[in-house]
Amino acid sequence: MTTPPVRCPVSAWGAPLFSSSSSLRGTHSQPFPELMNSSLASDQSLEQGKVTVPGGHNHRQGKAALLQSIMDSPQDIIIFALDHAYRYTEFTPSHQAMIRKIWGREIAIGMNLLEVIRDPADREKAKANFDRALQGEHLLLLEEYGDRSRRRWFYENRYSPIFNATGGIVGVSVFVIDISERKQAEEAVRASQQLIEGIMNTMPVRVFWKDKNLIFLGCNAAFARDAGFAGPQDVIGKNSFQTAGRDRAEMYHQDDRQVIETGCAKLFIEEQQTTRDGKTRTLLTSKLPLRNAQGEVSGVLGTYMDITDRKQAEEQLRDRNRQLGEALTELGRTQRQVIQQEQLRGLGQMASGVAHDFNNALAPIIGFSEFLLRHPDKLADHAQVLKWLTSIHTCATDAAAVVRRMREFGPQQVARDALTPIDLNRVILQTLELTEPRWKDQAQALGRTIHIATDLQPVPFITGEEFAMREVLTNLIFNAVDALTHGGTLTLGTAVREGLLNLWVSDNGVGMSEETRQHCLEPFFTTKGQQGTGLGLSLVHGIVQRHGGTLEIASQPAQGTTVTLRLPIPRSQPALVNSPAKAAQTRLLHVLVVDDEPLLCEVVTEWLTTDGHTVATAGNAATALQQFQAHRFDLVLTDKAMPDMSGEQLAVAIHERGPGVPVILMTGFGDLMKAAGEKPPHIRAILSKPMTGAAFRAVLAEVFPAE
């Protein structure tokens, strides 16, 4: 049945007066139909005789005033009307609030609503709905809009055409109900259900629940699979006799009835289950009573875990324990020797002492640098500052060497590329200077005075790792200082005896018992309680062994301790190298440096620009490729580990864009990659971090040999 059109006059710009109210005409929800029909006529329409209003002029004015009060209501009555050009002819305050909330706009009569809607998709959708209503359709739609913060709002909109006195459509009215809270509540419930289902279906434990008639009300996915069904929905409404475990269903039902009748749980019961393929599995089952809101038992909740593998593993473990007992009996005779060898092989020599070595190396670095930061006036003493900087550089180099040595886990020989001539007398004096804060300043702060004595005879150079020998001396000095609990004398000496270079560190401290002396080289053996790690002497022993030497400890309680190192002397004496040879100067280059660490970019730039090269930097691979496209470079230096694109991937991209430009990979894994012979595609050379000026010049000379 067609609803007769509402007859209302048209305003000067083509919109019907009180059009938002007349929009209710013809919808399925008309709260005040008589009011709507009788309050739409204006004085002009009455004079023209187009509408007959009961009650005369005063009656019409009263109805119009009542309608206007509805339109002006601050309540959640959302109504608005538009003309053919989508311009507002009426709207309620609540509609103004809605527009402000969603799009942050203020509206006025005559404003185009489509210009208010910010999102193009929302704008097109709204226009299509208005056009349908302007064609005479009555619409009831659920619509969604997004605000500036990307929050979504949901509304139930009723669209109705507005007719003029001659039956022509002059606009559209919309009655709006905000259902956002309802939708949000529904979404929250749905999300909660999905979360619970997700948790249930992810759990390795099988879960099910039944009513008092032992009919399944629900389960998780794992239980459904065990029961022989595709999903939980297939289990609902069935009983245990209709599942894969039907052969044991009566037993299951007896347990279920007992729990329901007694209201008491049955926990951790081992049961057997037959699977779909006929195999028997062992289950660990628990069953608990389900209770309703009144506390009455309404069913049973069950869980179980498949412990078949665990039971088999327990049996295997028993067999292996028996075999192990027999093996332990056989190995008992050599246990002490095996444990001693394993301790000295691994933990004592290398991996577990890394933190110990770093602390020793970092102490002078932090000490000297903090002193200069706190006392900048000391920078005026250039000689002293240079001395401290030299010590800091030496300690930093030693720390880098500790990192390189981490790959040498176990008793290995000294790497050939680390062999250098060592003047042990110079290393002893240098180590005494580096450790002075410990044996002098800290000791005096504790009320102890330690005297240093040296007996350094002219001795030949040895070949080995200088940083490792400093590590040996540092540990021996620190151990001696700890033994001088009331102060005393610490003596260091060198001499050649029986064709070997002897180095000894001696103190007149508390000494050691014979039992302690026998165990002191074992990793983690310590007499210092929690203050000691038990790693110092085991590390010293490992380093001496790697250099082909031996270590001897002589000690007596209350008489002090002497540790003597005997090291081989090379047949031919190499010249002591004080500084690396300068690499041949390459031609001046334009270099692109890529590293996500700004300080590393700065250091590399300083080294290169000091040698006359020009440098551009990039903090990531994407920026580097943009610069490479825009400028010409002779060389690319790139870090290995970077976000989004690694150094190896960047090298491939550089090769695609400029095949002739070499790429050098900078990485803290350089030593490991070189040792493994690893060289990624399109990488010309590998530069190990931390880098030095000499290393830069050497690798540039390798990539750009002098003509």
C-alpha positions in Angstrom: 0.0 0.0 0.0 1.4 3.4 -1.0 1.7 6.0 1.7 0.1 9.3 0.6 2.6 12.1 0.2 2.9 14.8 2.8 1.9 18.1 1.5 4.2 20.9 2.6 5.2 24.3 1.2 8.7 24.9 -0.2 11.0 27.5 1.1 12.8 30.2 -0.9 15.7 27.9 -1.8 13.6 24.8 -2.7 13.5 23.0 0.7 10.2 22.2 2.4 9.6 23.8 5.7 9.8 21.5 8.7 11.2 18.9 6.2 13.0 16.9 8.9 9.7 16.3 10.6 7.9 15.4 7.4 10.5 12.9 6.7 8.9 10.6 9.3 5.9 10.4 7.0 5.9 7.1 5.1 8.4 5.3 7.4 7.6 2.2 9.5 8.2 4.2 12.6 5.9 7.2 13.2 5.8 8.2 16.8 3.5 11.1 16.3 1.8 10.7 12.8 -1.1 13.1 13.6 1.4 15.7 14.8 3.6 15.2 11.8 0.7 15.5 9.3 -1.0 18.5 11.0 2.0 20.6 11.8 3.6 20.9 8.3 1.4 23.6 6.8 2.6 27.2 6.9 0.5 30.3 6.7 1.2 30.4 3.0 -0.2 26.8 2.5 -3.3 27.7 4.5 -4.0 30.7 2.4 -3.6 28.7 -0.8 -6.0 26.1 0.6 -3.6 23.2 0.0 -3.8 21.7 3.5 -6.8 21.6 5.8 -5.7 21.7 9.5 -8.3 21.0 12.2 -8.4 23.6 14.9 -7.5 26.6 12.8 -4.6 28.9 13.1 -3.9 28.5 16.8 -4.1 24.8 16.6 -1.6 24.8 13.7 0.8 27.1 15.7 0.7 24.8 18.7 1.5 21.7 16.7 4.3 23.5 14.9 5.7 24.6 18.2 5.6 21.1 19.6 7.3 19.7 16.5 10.0 22.4 16.7 10.6 21.4 20.3 11.2 17.8 19.2 13.6 19.1 16.6 15.5 21.2 19.2 15.5 18.4 21.8 19.0 17.7 23.3 18.0 14.0 23.7 19.3 11.2 21.5 16.6 11.8 18.8 18.7 12.2 15.6 16.8 13.6 12.6 17.9 15.6 9.6 16.6 16.5 6.2 18.2 17.5 2.8 17.0 18.9 -0.4 17.8 17.7 -3.9 21.2 19.3 -3.7 22.0 17.4 -0.5 21.8 20.7 1.5 20.5 20.8 5.0 16.9 22.0 5.5 16.5 20.9 9.1 18.5 18.9 11.7 18.3 18.2 15.4 21.0 19.2 17.9 21.8 15.5 18.4 22.6 15.3 14.6 24.9 18.3 15.0 26.7 16.5 17.9 26.9 13.3 15.7 28.6 15.3 12.8 31.0 16.9 15.3 31.9 13.6 16.8 32.6 11.8 13.6 34.0 14.4 11.3 34.8 17.3 13.6 32.7 19.7 11.6 30.1 22.3 12.4 27.0 22.3 10.2 24.3 24.9 9.3 21.1 25.1 7.3 22.0 25.2 3.6 25.3 23.4 4.0 26.0 20.4 1.6 26.2 17.3 3.7 28.4 15.5 1.2 31.1 18.2 1.7 31.0 17.4 5.4 31.8 13.7 5.0 35.6 13.3 4.9 36.1 9.7 3.7 35.5 9.4 -0.1 34.0 5.9 0.3 31.6 7.0 3.0 30.7 10.0 0.9 29.8 7.9 -2.2 27.8 5.5 0.0 25.8 8.3 1.5 25.1 9.9 -1.9 23.8 6.6 -3.3 21.4 6.2 -0.3 20.1 9.8 -0.6 19.6 9.3 -4.4 17.5 6.2 -3.8 15.3 8.1 -1.3 15.0 11.0 -3.7 13.7 8.5 -6.3 10.9 7.6 -3.9 12.4 4.6 -2.0 12.0 4.1 1.8 15.2 2.6 3.2 16.2 1.0 6.5 19.9 0.5 6.5 22.7 -0.3 9.0 25.6 2.1 8.2 29.2 2.5 9.4 31.3 5.6 9.4 34.9 6.2 10.5 36.1 9.3 12.4 39.4 11.1 12.3 41.0 8.6 14.9 39.9 5.7 12.7 37.2 4.7 15.1 34.1 3.2 13.5 30.6 4.3 14.4 27.4 2.3 13.6 23.9 3.7 12.9 20.5 2.4 11.9 19.2 5.0 9.3 15.7 5.3 8.0 15.5 7.2 4.7 12.2 8.7 3.5 11.3 11.0 0.6 9.7 14.4 1.3 6.8 15.4 -0.9 5.5 18.9 -1.7 1.9 19.9 -2.1 1.7 18.6 -5.6 3.2 15.2 -4.8 6.6 16.0 -6.1 9.7 14.8 -4.2 11.6 17.9 -2.8 14.0 16.2 -0.4 14.8 13.4 1.9 14.5 13.0 5.7 16.6 10.6 7.8 15.8 9.2 11.2 19.0 7.9 12.9 19.5 5.5 15.8 23.1 5.3 17.2 23.8 1.6 17.7 27.6 1.9 18.1 27.6 0.8 21.7 25.5 -2.2 20.8 27.9 -3.2 18.0 30.9 -2.7 20.3 29.3 -4.9 22.9 28.6 -7.5 20.3 32.1 -7.3 19.0 33.5 -7.6 22.5 31.4 -10.7 23.2 32.4 -12.2 19.8 36.1 -11.4 20.5 35.8 -12.9 23.9 34.2 -16.0 22.5 36.9 -16.3 19.8 39.6 -15.8 22.4 38.2 -18.5 24.7 37.8 -20.8 21.7 41.4 -20.0 20.5 42.8 -20.8 24.0 40.8 -24.0 24.2 41.8 -25.2 20.8 45.5 -24.3 21.3 45.8 -26.1 24.6 47.6 -29.5 24.4 45.1 -30.7 27.1 41.8 -32.2 25.9 38.7 -30.6 27.4 35.1 -31.6 27.3 31.9 -31.0 29.3 28.6 -33.0 29.6 25.2 -32.5 31.1 23.6 -34.6 33.8 22.5 -37.1 31.1 26.1 -37.5 30.0 25.5 -35.8 26.7 28.3 -33.7 25.4 27.6 -30.0 25.6 31.0 -29.0 24.2 34.7 -29.7 23.8 37.9 -28.3 22.3 39.3 -29.3 18.9 41.9 -31.7 20.3 39.2 -33.8 22.1 37.0 -33.8 18.9 39.9 -35.2 16.9 40.5 -37.9 19.5 36.8 -38.7 19.5 36.9 -39.2 15.7 35.2 -36.0 14.6 36.2 -33.1 12.4 35.4 -30.4 15.0 33.7 -29.7 18.4 30.3 -29.0 16.7 30.2 -32.6 15.6 30.5 -33.9 19.2 27.7 -31.8 20.7 24.6 -33.8 21.4 26.4 -37.2 21.4 27.5 -39.5 24.2 30.6 -41.5 24.8 29.1 -44.6 23.1 29.1 -42.6 19.8 32.8 -41.7 19.8 36.0 -43.5 18.9 36.3 -44.5 22.6 33.0 -46.4 22.6 34.7 -49.7 23.8 35.5 -47.9 27.2 32.3 -45.8 27.2 30.7 -47.6 30.2 33.8 -47.0 32.3 33.8 -43.3 31.4 30.1 -43.0 32.2 30.6 -44.6 35.6 33.3 -42.1 36.5 31.0 -39.3 35.2 28.1 -40.4 37.3 30.2 -40.7 40.4 31.4 -37.1 40.0 27.8 -35.8 39.4 26.2 -37.8 42.2 28.9 -37.1 44.9 29.8 -33.6 43.7 33.5 -34.5 44.3 36.3 -34.3 41.7 38.4 -37.2 40.5 41.9 -36.0 39.7 44.9 -37.4 37.8 43.5 -40.8 37.0 45.4 -42.9 34.5 43.1 -44.4 31.9 43.4 -46.2 28.6 41.9 -45.0 25.3 41.5 -46.6 21.9 42.2 -44.3 19.0 40.6 -44.3 15.6 43.4 -46.3 14.2 43.1 -49.0 16.9 46.1 -48.0 19.0 45.9 -47.8 22.8 47.0 -44.6 24.5 47.5 -43.8 28.2 45.6 -40.8 29.5 46.0 -38.7 32.7 42.4 -37.7 33.3 40.7 -35.3 35.8 36.9 -34.8 36.2 35.2 -32.1 38.1 31.5 -31.3 38.8 29.9 -28.5 36.8 27.6 -26.3 38.9 24.9 -23.8 37.9 24.2 -20.4 39.3 22.4 -21.9 42.3 25.4 -24.1 43.1 23.7 -27.3 42.0 25.6 -29.9 40.0 24.5 -29.7 36.4 27.1 -31.8 34.7 30.7 -32.8 34.6 33.9 -31.1 33.2 36.7 -33.3 32.1 40.3 -32.9 31.0 43.0 -35.3 30.0 46.5 -35.4 28.7 48.0 -38.0 26.5 51.0 -39.3 28.6 51.8 -42.3 26.4 55.1 -40.9 25.2 56.0 -39.9 28.8 55.2 -43.4 30.0 57.4 -44.9 27.3 60.1 -42.4 28.0 60.0 -43.3 31.7 60.5 -47.0 30.8 63.4 -46.0 28.5 64.8 -43.9 31.3 64.8 -46.8 33.7 66.7 -48.9 31.1 69.2 -46.2 30.5 69.7 -45.6 34.2 70.5 -49.2 34.6 73.0 -49.0 31.7 74.4 -45.8 33.1 75.0 -47.4 36.5 77.0 -50.1 34.8 79.0 -47.5 32.8 79.6 -45.4 35.9 81.1 -48.4 37.7 83.4 -48.9 34.7 84.4 -45.2 34.6 84.9 -44.8 38.3 88.6 -45.6 38.1 89.3 -42.8 35.7 86.7 -40.2 36.8 89.1 -37.8 38.4 91.4 -37.7 35.3 88.5 -37.2 32.9 86.9 -34.4 34.9 90.2 -32.7 35.3 90.9 -32.8 31.5 87.4 -31.6 30.6 87.5 -28.8 33.0 90.9 -27.6 31.7 89.9 -28.1 28.1 86.9 -25.9 28.0 85.5 -23.8 30.7 88.8 -22.8 32.3 90.6 -21.8 29.1 88.0 -19.8 27.3 84.3 -19.3 27.3 83.6 -18.9 31.0 86.3 -16.3 31.5 85.1 -13.7 29.0 83.4 -11.5 31.6 86.5 -11.8 33.8 88.8 -10.7 31.0 86.5 -7.8 29.9 86.4 -6.5 33.5 90.2 -6.4 33.6 90.3 -4.6 30.2 87.6 -2.1 31.0 88.9 -1.0 34.4 91.7 1.3 33.0 89.4 2.4 30.1 86.7 3.5 32.5 89.1 4.8 35.1 91.2 7.0 32.9 88.3 8.3 30.8 86.2 9.1 33.8 89.1 10.9 35.4 89.6 13.1 32.3 85.8 13.8 32.2 85.8 14.9 35.8 89.0 16.9 35.6 89.2 18.5 32.1 92.0 20.8 33.4 94.3 17.7 33.1 94.0 17.9 29.3 96.6 20.6 29.4 99.2 18.0 30.4 99.6 16.6 26.9 102.3 14.1 27.8 100.2 12.6 30.6 97.0 12.6 28.5 98.9 10.8 25.7 100.1 8.2 28.2 96.6 7.6 29.4 95.2 7.5 25.9 97.8 4.9 25.0 96.8 2.8 28.0 93.1 3.1 27.0 93.9 2.1 23.4 95.9 -0.9 24.6 93.1 -2.1 26.9 90.5 -1.7 24.2 92.7 -3.7 21.8 93.0 -6.4 24.4 89.2 -6.5 24.8 88.8 -6.8 21.0 91.3 -9.7 21.1 89.2 -11.4 23.8 86.2 -11.3 21.4 88.3 -12.8 18.6 89.5 -15.5 20.9 86.0 -16.6 21.8 86.0 -18.9 18.7 89.0 -20.8 20.1 86.9 -22.8 22.6 89.1 -25.6 23.9 92.9 -26.2 23.8 93.9 -24.7 20.5 97.2 -23.3 19.2 97.8 -19.7 18.9 96.5 -18.3 15.6 99.3 -17.6 13.2 98.0 -14.2 12.3 98.1 -13.2 16.0 101.8 -14.1 16.5 104.0 -11.2 17.2 107.5 -10.7 18.8 107.0 -9.9 22.5 109.4 -8.0 24.8 108.2 -9.5 28.1 110.1 -7.0 30.2 108.3 -4.1 28.5 104.9 -6.0 28.9 105.6 -6.5 32.6 106.2 -2.7 33.2 103.2 -1.8 31.1 100.9 -4.2 33.0 102.2 -2.9 36.4 101.2 0.6 35.2 97.8 -0.6 34.0 97.0 -2.4 37.3 98.4 0.3 39.6 94.9 1.4 40.7 94.4 -2.1 42.1 97.7 -2.8 43.9 98.3 0.8 45.0 95.2 2.9 45.3 92.6 0.3 46.3 95.1 -1.4 48.6 95.9 1.8 50.4 92.2 2.6 50.7 91.9 -0.7 52.6 94.8 0.2 54.9 97.3 -2.0 53.1 100.7 -1.0 51.6 102.0 -3.2 48.8 105.6 -2.7 47.6 106.5 -3.6 44.1 109.9 -5.2 43.3 111.2 -6.1 39.9 114.1 -8.3 38.9 114.1 -8.1 35.1 117.1 -9.6 33.4 117.9 -9.0 29.7 115.9 -11.6 28.0 115.2 -12.4 24.3 111.9 -11.8 22.7 109.3 -14.6 22.5 106.7 -15.1 19.9 103.0 -15.1 20.8 100.0 -12.9 21.6 101.0 -9.8 23.5 97.5 -9.1 24.8 97.3 -12.7 26.2 100.6 -12.2 28.1 99.2 -9.0 29.5 96.1 -11.0 30.6 98.4 -13.6 32.3 100.3 -11.0 34.2 97.1 -9.1 35.2 95.6 -12.2 36.7 98.8 -13.2 38.5 99.2 -9.6 39.9 95.5 -9.5 41.1 95.8 -12.9 42.7 99.0 -11.8 44.6 97.3 -8.6 45.7 94.4 -10.6 47.1 96.9 -12.8 49.0 98.6 -9.7 50.6 95.8 -9.2 53.1 98.0 -7.1 55.4 100.2 -5.6 52.8 103.6 -6.9 51.7 105.9 -7.2 48.7 105.0 -8.3 45.2 108.0 -9.3 43.0 108.1 -9.8 39.3 111.2 -11.2 37.5 112.5 -12.6 34.3 115.6 -14.7 33.4 116.8 -17.3 30.9 117.3 -20.7 32.5 117.9 -24.1 30.8 117.1 -22.6 27.4 113.7 -21.3 28.5 112.5 -17.9 29.3 111.4 -17.9 33.0 108.9 -15.3 34.3 107.8 -15.4 37.9 105.4 -13.5 40.1 105.9 -13.9 43.8 104.3 -12.6 47.0 104.8 -13.0 50.7 101.1 -13.3 51.5 99.0 -15.9 53.1 100.0 -18.8 50.8 98.1 -22.0 50.0 97.8 -25.4 51.5 98.9 -28.4 49.5 95.2 -29.4 48.8 94.4 -25.9 47.6 97.5 -25.9 45.4 96.5 -29.1 43.7 93.1 -27.8 42.8 93.8 -24.1 42.1 94.1 -24.6 38.3 90.6 -26.1 38.1 87.9 -23.8 36.6 85.6 -22.4 39.2 87.8 -23.5 42.1 88.2 -20.6 44.5 89.0 -19.8 48.1 87.6 -16.3 47.9 83.9 -17.2 48.4 81.5 -15.2 46.3 84.1 -12.6 45.6 86.0 -14.9 43.4 85.1 -16.7 40.1 87.7 -19.4 40.2 88.7 -18.6 36.6 91.9 -16.6 36.8 94.5 -19.3 37.2 92.7 -21.7 34.8 92.8 -19.0 32.1 96.4 -18.3 32.8 97.2 -22.0 32.5 95.3 -22.2 29.2 97.2 -19.3 27.7 100.6 -20.6 28.8 99.7 -24.0 27.2 98.7 -22.3 24.0 102.1 -20.6 23.9 103.9 -24.0 24.3 104.9 -23.3 27.9 104.5 -24.7 31.4 103.3 -23.3 34.7 104.5 -24.2 38.2 103.1 -23.1 41.5 105.1 -23.2 44.8 103.3 -22.2 48.0 103.3 -22.6 51.7 100.8 -21.4 54.2 101.8 -18.0 55.7 105.0 -18.1 53.5 103.6 -16.8 50.2 103.3 -18.0 46.7 105.4 -18.0 43.6 104.0 -18.7 40.1 106.6 -19.5 37.5 106.1 -19.5 33.7 108.6 -21.3 31.4 108.2 -20.2 27.8 110.1 -21.4 24.7 112.5 -19.0 23.0 112.4 -18.8 19.2 115.6 -20.1 17.4 115.9 -16.9 15.5 115.1 -13.6 17.1 112.6 -11.5 15.1 112.7 -7.8 15.2 110.3 -6.1 17.5 107.6 -4.4 15.5 106.5 -1.2 17.2 103.9 -0.2 14.6 102.4 -1.8 11.5 103.9 -1.0 8.2 102.0 1.6 6.3 100.0 0.3 3.4 100.7 1.7 0.0 98.7 4.9 -0.6 95.8 4.3 -3.0 94.3 6.9 -5.2 91.8 9.3 -3.7 88.3 7.8 -3.6 84.7 8.9 -3.3 83.3 6.4 -0.7 79.8 5.7 0.5 79.8 4.4 4.1 76.6 2.6 5.3 76.0 1.7 8.9 73.0 2.0 11.2 75.3 3.1 14.1 76.1 6.9 13.7 79.3 6.7 15.8 80.7 4.0 13.5 79.9 6.1 10.5 81.7 9.0 12.2 84.8 6.9 13.0 85.1 5.5 9.5 84.6 9.0 8.0 87.4 10.4 10.1 89.8 7.7 9.0 89.0 8.1 5.3 88.9 11.9 5.2 92.2 12.0 7.1 93.8 10.1 4.1 92.2 12.6 1.6 89.2 10.5 0.5 85.7 12.1 0.3 82.9 10.4 2.1 79.1 10.2 2.1 77.2 8.3 4.8 73.9 6.5 5.0 72.1 5.1 8.1 70.4 2.3 6.3 70.4 0.4 3.0 67.4 2.3 1.5 69.1 5.6 1.9 72.3 4.2 0.6 70.7 3.0 -2.6 69.1 6.4 -3.1 72.5 8.1 -2.7 74.1 5.5 -5.0 71.6 6.3 -7.7 72.1 10.0 -7.4 75.9 10.2 -7.2 78.9 8.4 -8.5 81.0 6.4 -5.9 84.3 4.5 -6.3 83.7 2.3 -3.3 80.9 1.2 -0.8 81.7 0.3 2.8 78.7 -1.4 4.4 77.9 -2.9 7.8 76.7 -6.5 7.7 73.8 -6.6 10.2 71.3 -3.8 9.5 67.5 -3.6 9.8 65.3 -4.3 6.7 68.3 -5.1 4.4 71.6 -6.7 5.3 75.0 -5.7 4.0 75.1 -8.8 1.8 71.7 -7.9 0.3 72.8 -4.3 -0.2 75.9 -5.6 -2.1 73.7 -7.5 -4.5 71.6 -4.4 -5.1 74.7 -2.2 -5.6 76.0 -4.8 -8.1 72.8 -4.6 -10.1 73.0 -0.8 -10.3 76.8 -0.4 -10.7 78.5 -3.7 -11.4 82.0 -2.2 -11.4 81.8 -0.6 -7.9 83.5 -2.8 -5.2 81.8 -3.4 -1.9 83.7 -4.0 1.4 81.7 -5.6 4.2 82.4 -4.3 7.8 81.4 -6.8 10.5 82.2 -8.0 14.0 82.1 -11.5 12.5 85.0 -10.8 10.2 87.5 -13.1 11.8 85.0 -16.0 11.9 84.0 -15.4 8.2 87.7 -15.3 7.2 88.5 -18.5 9.2 85.6 -20.3 7.5 86.6 -19.0 4.1 83.2 -17.3 3.8 82.8 -14.5 1.2 79.3 -13.5 0.2 78.5 -12.7 -3.5 79.6 -9.3 -4.7 81.7 -8.6 -1.6 85.2 -7.7 -2.6 86.8 -7.8 0.9 85.8 -8.2 4.6 86.9 -5.7 7.2 86.7 -7.0 10.9 85.3 -4.7 13.6 86.7 -3.0 15.6 88.6 -1.3 12.8 91.9 0.6 12.9 93.5 3.1 10.5 96.1 0.5 9.5 93.3 -2.0 8.7 91.5 0.6 6.5 94.6 1.3 4.6 95.4 -2.3 4.1 92.0 -3.3 2.8 91.9 -0.3 0.5 95.3 -1.3 -0.8 93.9 -4.8 -1.4 90.9 -3.6 -3.3 92.7 -0.7 -5.1 96.3 -1.9 -5.6 98.9 0.7 -6.5 99.5 0.9 -10.2 
